[in-house]
């Protein structure tokens, strides 16, 4: 994965974090403009993910994106919304990180 693709992945993850945070805000306040902003952010995030998919293929791009989002969403939920993951949920996040390391490991193996 080159630096440009990693940059697209990082930006798309940030955009998805904004979109998910907006959805959480919408769920508590029910303001339609917040929902529209969240949907627009999801569209932008998916557009950016197309660039990542072009560089690395569908499987790797989506696996990387999902685990990056898993970690980032868990942090946002903890830091900004006061949600506390259980030990089982923390173990799931750790397993997600391990899984992406295995998927993204350089070809040729250990």
C-alpha positions as CSV (number, residue, x, y, z in Angstrom):
1,X,0.0,0.0,0.0
2,X,1.5,3.3,-1.1
3,X,1.4,6.6,0.7
4,X,-1.3,8.1,-1.6
5,X,-3.6,5.1,-0.9
6,X,-3.0,5.3,2.8
7,X,-3.9,9.0,2.7
8,X,-7.2,8.2,1.0
9,X,-7.8,5.5,3.6
10,X,-7.1,7.9,6.5
11,X,-9.3,10.6,5.1
12,X,-12.1,8.3,4.3
13,X,-11.9,6.9,7.9
14,X,-12.1,10.4,9.2
15,X,-15.1,11.2,7.0
16,X,-16.8,8.0,8.2
17,X,-16.1,9.0,11.8
18,X,-17.8,12.4,11.2
19,X,-20.7,10.6,9.6
20,X,-21.2,8.1,12.4
21,X,-20.9,10.9,15.0
22,X,-23.6,12.9,13.2
23,X,-25.8,9.8,13.2
24,X,-25.3,9.4,16.9
25,X,-26.2,13.1,17.3
26,X,-29.3,12.6,15.1
27,X,-30.4,9.6,17.1
28,X,-30.5,11.8,20.3
29,X,-32.0,14.9,18.7
30,X,-33.9,13.8,15.6
31,X,-33.0,16.9,13.5
32,X,-33.4,16.2,9.8
33,X,-30.5,18.4,8.7
34,X,-28.1,16.4,10.8
35,X,-29.3,13.2,9.1
36,X,-28.8,14.8,5.7
37,X,-25.3,15.9,6.7
38,X,-24.5,12.3,7.9
39,X,-25.8,10.8,4.6
40,X,-23.7,13.3,2.6
41,X,-20.6,12.4,4.7
42,X,-21.2,8.7,4.0
43,X,-21.4,9.4,0.3
44,X,-18.1,11.3,0.4
45,X,-16.5,8.5,2.5
46,X,-17.6,5.8,0.0
47,X,-16.3,7.9,-2.9
48,X,-12.9,8.1,-1.2
49,X,-13.0,4.3,-0.6
50,X,-13.2,3.8,-4.3
51,X,-9.7,5.2,-4.6
52,X,-8.5,2.8,-2.0
53,X,-10.2,-0.1,-3.8
54,X,-8.5,0.8,-7.0
55,X,-5.1,0.7,-5.4
56,X,-5.5,-2.5,-3.4
57,X,-8.5,-4.4,-4.4
58,X,-11.9,-4.9,-2.7
59,X,-10.9,-7.4,-0.1
60,X,-7.9,-5.6,1.4
61,X,-9.4,-2.1,1.1
62,X,-12.7,-3.0,2.9
63,X,-10.9,-5.1,5.6
64,X,-8.5,-2.2,6.3
65,X,-11.4,0.4,6.3
66,X,-13.6,-1.7,8.6
67,X,-10.9,-2.3,11.2
68,X,-9.7,1.3,11.1
69,X,-13.3,2.4,11.6
70,X,-13.9,-0.1,14.4
71,X,-11.0,1.3,16.4
72,X,-11.8,4.9,15.6
73,X,-15.6,4.5,16.4
74,X,-14.8,2.8,19.7
75,X,-12.5,5.7,20.7
76,X,-15.1,8.3,19.7
77,X,-17.8,6.4,21.6
78,X,-15.6,6.3,24.6
79,X,-14.2,9.8,24.5
80,X,-17.1,11.9,23.3
81,X,-20.3,9.9,24.0
82,X,-19.3,8.4,27.4
83,X,-19.9,4.8,26.2
84,X,-17.8,2.1,28.0
85,X,-17.0,-1.1,26.1
86,X,-17.1,-4.4,28.0
87,X,-14.0,-6.6,28.2
88,X,-15.5,-8.8,25.6
89,X,-15.9,-5.9,23.2
90,X,-12.4,-4.7,23.9
91,X,-11.2,-8.3,23.1
92,X,-13.1,-8.0,19.8
93,X,-11.4,-4.8,18.9
94,X,-8.0,-6.4,19.6
95,X,-8.9,-9.4,17.5
96,X,-9.9,-7.0,14.7
97,X,-6.5,-5.4,14.8
98,X,-4.8,-8.8,14.8
99,X,-6.9,-9.9,11.8
100,X,-6.0,-6.9,9.8
101,X,-2.3,-7.4,10.5
102,X,-2.7,-10.9,9.2
103,X,-4.6,-9.8,6.1
104,X,-2.2,-6.9,5.3
105,X,1.0,-8.9,6.0
106,X,3.4,-8.6,3.2
107,X,3.2,-11.5,0.7
108,X,5.7,-14.2,1.3
109,X,4.6,-14.8,4.8
110,X,6.6,-15.1,8.0
